[in-house]
Amino acid sequence: MKVLLVRPEESRSKYDFQGVIENECLDLEWIKAILKKHGHEVTIFDKQVESLPFTQFISDKHFDVFYGECRCFQEPFILEYARAFKDRFNALVILGGIHAQVCKDRLFKDYVDVVLSGYNYYDLPAVIEGKRDCFNLSYKTEKGWTSNDSKAVDINDLPWPDREYFYKHKDRYQYLDMKHAMWIRSSFSCPYRCSFCIRNFMNNRVYSRRNVYDLVDEIENNDNYNVYLVDDDFLFDEKYLHTFISEIRNRNINRRFICYGRADFIASHEELMKDFAEIGLNYVLVGFEDIRNRKLEDYHKLNTVENNEKCIRICKRYGIRLMAMFILGLDFIGKDFRELYSYIKKNDLKHVAVSIYTPELGISDESFYITDDLTHFDYLHLVCKPTRLSIRSWYFHYYVLLIRLFSKAYKDGIYDFLDYGDYIRSFIRNIFRKEKEYE
């Protein structure tokens, strides 16, 4: 059959990070590898890359199956594409992805036939052929929707992805200044239980780690310099990391790496981080979350501000570029925004990401939401009311902070590929929006 695999755009607003952070469609490439092995003809449509509107893309083609994936804030876009596909071909429509793992019932539409709420992509060939007794599967019947049992997946059961699409469009996939950033994953879910994070709900909340030698084999067999290790926490198992570093070194593999890691691990494994830096660790993304221990306790972070500061020192010592990520709380007042900026400046944090606290759809109390616009669940919008400020006042301090951070980044000489002026002018305009426009 002719199968179309679709990932929608992340945003239709100005702040889509196009040309800044553009991520490879790894899950679709896994699925492509599986379906091709079963003789299907597979086409990928990644709207992050494709310039044609979706309806125009499919207008002169024929497809038998649609598979689409999405995050929460992409739900309106993937549903739009699924409906257009059903109207055009009246063919099988399957939805999956992260959003389906926690909010599958939101995808139960009359123009959708099947929802896959797990990583068992190897079942898709059978699903396409009509099988409906697979786990993690929901499907439409004459009497309504039926859902099968949920089950975790062993990541080692998946093949290497088919990267034809990546190599064709590699100039479009990047992380900041690291062009052609290839995604490679070595685990599903996360072993920690931070209260704000949806990632530990993935894979039926079961952490599954890939064979380290197979991971290094994949890196070695893909001739791509920049490798983004996209595990929710790559820096977890000390023995695993020692083996990984030794294999990269012994095989003389020359790569630059990006990975996620926790500050407490980095703080307690200085020699390991030194070794990782020597074999190519370029960026490490660390969730600092807050500059107060009591807030870290509220987030169930199992970490301390003291560990965060030791992490900063270690990364600087070995030339690892640290992306420090913070959460802007609903309880923030002007003083909190200013103190966060002072902390960033005091510790000379050059790469910083700030996210608005967003209780995740599907795992949070939805009665607190002030919007039903899912595109606002992108960590750039308030989806709940601030507890100590009006919405407009909270946004005022938020945009002032962004202006200060962008101005600092400009002075530090980083992100020279950005149009700083365009972003800052936009932030200034947002400061003077009316209260009702924020709501």
C-alpha positions in Angstrom: 0.0 0.0 0.0 1.0 3.6 -0.4 1.4 5.1 3.1 1.7 8.7 4.0 3.4 9.6 7.3 2.7 13.1 8.6 4.2 15.4 11.2 2.5 18.8 11.4 4.1 22.1 12.0 4.8 23.1 15.6 3.2 26.5 15.4 1.4 28.9 13.0 2.4 31.9 15.0 5.6 34.0 14.7 7.3 32.0 17.4 7.9 28.7 15.6 11.7 28.6 16.1 12.1 27.8 12.4 15.8 28.1 11.6 16.7 27.8 15.3 15.6 24.4 16.6 14.2 22.0 14.0 14.0 18.4 15.0 14.3 15.3 12.9 11.0 13.2 12.5 12.6 10.2 14.2 9.4 8.3 15.0 8.2 8.5 11.4 11.6 7.2 10.2 11.2 4.2 12.5 7.8 3.5 11.1 9.1 3.9 7.5 11.8 1.3 8.1 9.2 -1.1 9.5 6.6 -0.6 6.7 9.2 -0.7 3.9 10.3 -4.1 5.2 6.8 -5.3 4.7 6.7 -4.1 1.2 4.7 -0.8 1.6 5.5 2.3 -0.3 6.1 5.1 2.2 6.2 8.9 1.9 7.0 11.3 4.7 5.4 14.8 5.0 7.1 16.8 7.7 5.5 20.3 7.6 8.6 21.6 9.4 10.4 21.0 6.1 7.8 20.9 3.4 6.8 24.2 1.8 3.6 23.1 0.1 0.3 23.3 1.9 -0.9 19.8 2.9 -4.0 19.7 0.6 -1.8 20.8 -2.3 0.8 18.1 -1.5 -1.8 15.3 -1.7 -3.9 16.8 -4.5 -2.0 15.0 -7.4 -1.1 11.8 -5.5 -2.8 8.7 -4.3 -2.4 7.2 -0.8 -4.1 4.2 0.9 -3.1 5.0 4.5 -2.5 8.1 6.6 -0.4 8.0 9.8 0.0 11.2 11.8 1.7 12.0 15.0 1.6 15.1 17.2 2.2 16.8 20.5 -0.6 18.4 22.4 -0.1 21.9 20.8 -0.2 20.3 17.4 -3.5 18.5 17.8 -5.5 21.0 15.8 -3.1 20.8 12.9 -2.9 17.0 12.7 -6.7 16.7 12.9 -7.0 19.2 10.1 -4.7 17.1 8.0 -6.4 13.8 8.9 -9.8 15.2 7.9 -8.5 16.5 4.6 -6.9 13.1 3.9 -10.2 11.3 4.7 -12.2 13.7 2.5 -9.7 13.3 -0.4 -9.2 9.5 -0.3 -11.7 8.0 2.1 -8.9 5.7 3.2 -7.5 4.4 6.5 -6.5 7.1 9.0 -4.2 6.3 12.0 -3.0 8.7 14.6 -0.3 8.3 17.2 2.6 10.1 18.9 3.2 11.5 22.3 -0.2 13.2 22.5 -1.9 9.9 21.8 -0.2 8.3 24.8 -1.9 10.5 27.3 -4.9 12.0 25.5 -6.0 9.3 23.0 -9.7 10.0 23.5 -9.3 13.5 22.1 -8.3 11.9 18.8 -11.5 9.7 18.6 -13.0 11.5 15.6 -15.4 10.3 13.0 -12.7 10.8 10.3 -10.1 8.8 12.3 -10.1 5.0 12.3 -7.3 3.9 14.6 -5.3 5.5 17.4 -2.0 3.9 18.5 -1.1 5.0 22.0 2.3 3.4 22.4 5.7 2.8 20.7 4.8 -0.6 19.2 5.3 0.7 15.7 6.1 -2.9 14.6 2.4 -3.7 14.8 1.4 -1.1 12.2 1.8 -3.4 9.2 -0.7 -5.8 10.8 -3.0 -2.8 11.7 -2.9 -1.6 8.1 -3.9 -5.1 7.0 -6.9 -5.0 9.3 -5.7 -6.5 12.6 -7.3 -4.9 15.7 -6.2 -7.0 18.7 -2.8 -5.2 19.2 -2.0 -3.7 22.5 -2.0 0.2 22.8 -4.6 0.3 20.1 -8.0 2.0 20.0 -10.2 1.6 17.0 -13.6 2.7 15.7 -16.5 0.3 15.4 -20.1 0.6 14.5 -20.9 0.9 18.2 -18.2 3.5 19.0 -14.6 3.4 20.0 -12.9 0.3 21.6 -9.5 0.4 23.4 -7.2 -2.5 24.0 -4.9 -3.0 27.0 -1.9 -0.7 27.4 1.6 -2.2 27.5 5.2 -0.9 27.6 7.5 -1.5 24.7 11.2 -2.6 24.8 13.1 -0.1 22.7 15.4 -2.8 21.5 12.5 -4.3 19.6 12.6 -1.4 17.1 14.9 -1.4 14.0 17.2 1.4 13.1 15.2 4.2 11.4 15.1 4.8 7.7 16.9 8.1 7.4 16.4 8.8 3.6 14.2 11.8 4.5 16.8 13.2 6.9 19.7 13.0 4.4 17.5 14.6 1.7 16.6 17.5 4.0 19.5 17.6 6.5 20.1 21.3 6.0 16.7 21.9 7.7 17.4 19.9 10.9 19.4 21.7 13.5 19.9 22.6 17.2 20.9 26.3 17.4 24.2 26.6 15.6 24.6 22.8 15.2 23.4 22.2 11.6 22.4 18.8 10.4 21.6 17.5 13.9 20.6 13.9 13.7 18.3 12.5 16.3 19.3 9.2 18.0 17.3 7.8 20.9 18.6 5.2 23.4 15.6 5.0 25.8 11.9 5.4 26.2 10.3 7.3 29.1 12.2 8.7 32.1 13.2 7.1 35.5 12.3 10.2 37.4 8.9 11.6 38.3 9.1 15.4 38.1 5.5 16.7 38.7 5.5 19.1 35.7 6.8 16.7 33.1 4.8 14.5 30.7 7.8 12.5 29.6 7.7 10.1 32.5 4.2 9.1 31.4 5.5 7.8 28.1 5.7 4.1 27.4 3.1 3.2 30.0 5.5 4.9 32.6 8.2 2.1 32.0 11.8 3.2 31.4 13.3 1.1 28.6 17.0 1.5 27.7 18.7 0.4 24.5 21.7 -1.8 24.2 24.7 0.5 24.3 26.7 -1.3 21.6 23.7 -1.1 19.2 23.5 2.6 20.0 27.1 3.2 19.1 26.8 1.0 16.0 24.0 3.3 14.7 26.1 6.4 15.4 29.1 4.9 13.7 27.0 3.8 10.6 25.5 7.2 10.0 28.0 9.6 8.6 26.7 12.7 10.3 28.8 14.9 12.5 26.2 16.3 14.9 24.3 13.8 16.9 21.4 14.8 19.2 20.9 12.1 21.9 17.2 12.9 22.6 16.6 10.7 25.6 14.6 12.4 28.3 17.7 11.9 30.4 20.8 10.4 28.7 23.0 11.0 31.8 21.5 8.4 34.1 23.4 5.1 34.3 27.1 5.6 35.1 28.2 2.2 33.8 26.2 2.7 30.6 27.9 6.0 30.0 31.4 4.7 30.7 30.8 2.0 28.1 29.4 4.5 25.6 32.4 6.8 26.0 34.9 3.9 25.7 33.2 2.6 22.6 33.2 6.0 20.9 36.8 6.5 21.8 38.0 3.0 20.9 36.3 3.1 17.5 37.7 6.6 16.8 34.3 7.9 16.1 34.4 11.7 15.5 31.1 13.3 16.5 29.7 16.3 18.3 27.0 15.4 20.8 23.9 17.1 22.3 22.2 15.4 25.2 19.8 15.9 28.1 21.1 15.4 31.7 20.4 16.2 35.3 22.4 18.7 37.3 22.8 16.3 40.3 24.3 13.6 38.0 26.7 16.1 36.5 27.6 17.5 39.9 28.5 14.1 41.2 30.3 12.8 38.1 32.9 15.4 37.2 35.4 12.9 35.7 32.8 11.3 33.6 31.7 14.6 32.2 35.4 15.4 31.5 35.6 12.2 29.5 32.4 12.9 27.7 33.6 16.3 26.7 36.8 14.8 25.3 34.8 12.6 22.9 32.6 15.4 21.7 29.9 16.5 24.1 29.1 20.0 22.9 25.7 20.9 24.5 24.1 19.5 27.6 20.5 20.5 28.2 19.8 20.7 32.0 16.5 21.4 33.7 17.4 23.8 36.5 13.7 24.7 36.8 14.1 27.2 39.6 16.6 29.1 41.8 14.9 28.1 45.1 15.1 24.8 46.8 11.5 24.9 48.0 10.3 25.2 44.4 12.5 22.2 43.4 10.8 20.2 46.1 7.4 21.3 44.9 8.3 20.0 41.4 9.5 16.7 42.9 12.8 17.4 41.2 15.0 15.5 43.8 17.7 18.1 43.3 19.1 21.2 44.9 20.2 24.7 43.8 23.7 23.8 45.1 23.9 20.9 42.6 22.8 23.3 39.9 25.6 25.7 40.7 28.2 22.9 40.8 26.9 21.6 37.5 27.5 25.1 36.0 31.1 25.1 37.3 31.9 21.6 35.9 30.4 22.5 32.4 32.5 25.6 32.2 35.6 23.8 33.4 35.5 21.3 30.5 34.1 23.6 27.8 30.6 22.0 27.7 28.0 24.4 26.5 25.2 24.4 29.0 21.6 25.0 28.1 20.0 26.0 31.4 16.3 25.6 31.4 14.0 27.3 33.9 10.3 27.2 34.6 8.4 30.5 35.1 5.9 29.8 37.9 2.3 30.9 38.1 3.1 32.4 41.5 5.9 34.7 40.0 5.7 38.4 40.8 8.0 41.0 39.4 10.7 40.3 42.0 10.9 36.6 40.9 11.5 37.5 37.3 14.2 40.0 38.2 15.9 37.6 40.6 16.0 34.9 37.9 17.7 37.3 35.5 20.2 38.3 38.2 20.9 34.7 38.9 21.5 34.0 35.1 23.8 37.0 34.9 25.7 36.3 38.1 26.4 32.7 36.9 27.2 33.9 33.4 24.7 31.5 31.8 25.0 32.1 28.1 22.5 29.6 26.8 19.1 29.9 28.6 15.6 28.7 27.9 12.6 29.8 30.0 9.3 28.1 29.8 5.9 29.1 31.2 4.6 26.6 33.7 2.1 24.5 31.8 0.1 21.8 33.5 0.1 19.1 30.9 -3.2 18.1 29.2 -4.1 14.6 30.1 -2.2 14.4 33.4 -3.5 17.6 35.2 -6.7 19.1 36.6 -8.3 20.7 33.5 -10.6 22.8 35.6 -7.7 25.3 36.1 -7.2 26.0 32.4 -8.2 29.4 31.1 -8.1 28.4 27.4 -9.2 25.6 25.2 -6.8 26.7 22.4 -4.4 23.8 22.4 -1.8 25.7 20.3 -1.2 27.7 23.5 0.1 24.6 25.3 3.5 25.4 23.8 5.2 26.7 27.0 5.1 30.2 25.5 1.5 31.1 26.7 -0.3 31.1 30.0 -2.9 28.3 30.1 -3.7 28.9 33.8 -4.3 32.1 35.7 -1.3 33.5 37.6 -1.9 33.3 41.4 -0.4 36.7 42.5 -0.6 38.9 39.4 -3.1 39.7 36.7 -2.6 38.0 33.4 -1.4 41.3 31.8 1.0 42.1 34.6 2.5 38.6 34.5 3.0 38.9 30.8 4.6 42.3 31.2 7.3 40.9 33.4 7.7 37.9 31.2 8.4 39.9 28.1 10.7 42.2 30.0 12.6 39.2 31.0 12.8 37.9 27.4 14.0 41.3 26.2 16.8 41.2 28.8 17.8 37.7 28.0 17.9 38.3 24.2 19.8 41.5 24.8 22.3 39.6 27.0 22.7 36.9 24.4 23.4 39.6 21.7 26.1 41.1 23.9 27.5 37.7 24.6 27.8 37.1 20.8 25.7 33.9 20.7 22.9 33.0 18.4 24.3 35.2 15.6 22.0 33.4 13.2 19.0 35.1 14.9 17.3 38.4 13.9 17.5 39.8 17.5 15.9 43.1 16.5 12.8 41.3 15.1 12.3 39.3 18.2 12.8 42.2 20.6 10.5 44.5 18.7 7.9 41.8 18.8 8.3 41.4 22.6 7.9 45.1 23.1 4.7 45.1 21.1 3.4 42.3 23.2 4.1 44.3 26.4 1.5 46.8 25.3 -1.3 44.4 24.4 -4.6 44.8 26.1 -5.7 42.5 28.9 -8.5 40.9 26.8 -6.0 40.1 24.0 -4.0 38.0 26.4 -7.1 36.1 27.5 
